[in-house]
Amino acid sequence: MKNTQHISTNDAFDNRMNISNHQTRVPKPKLSSGSVVGLYPVVLDGGKTIIYTSDKSKESEIRSRYALRK
């Protein structure tokens, strides 16, 4: 004879209400950490590589460094 386990719906409801299953609030600075708002794109290799920089005047420096890495 097999031993079968019966999972009741009450267990599912209790588990759903468990505090470990709740998602915590994520702070806004952490959500925007990957944002490119306010950054200038430098397009390299015909669009295959895009580097974002906060200072547009450094574009030529970025291009020269990228060329040296090739």
MOGI-V371205 format. One record per backbone hydrogen bond with DSSP energy under -0.5 kcal/mol. NH is the residue of the N-H (numbers start at 1). CO is the residue of the C=O. Records with the same first field share a line. If there is no record, write none. Layout:
# MOGI-V371205
NH->CO + CO
This chain:
# MOGI-V371205
4->2
7->5
8->6
11->8
12->8
13->9
14->10
15->11
16->12
17->13
18->15
21->18
22->19
30->27
31->27
32->28
33->30
35->32
39->36
40->53
42->51
43->41
44->49
47->44
48->45
49->44
51->42
53->40
56->54
58->55
59->56
62->58
63->59
64->60
65->61
66->62
67->63
68->64
69->65
70->66
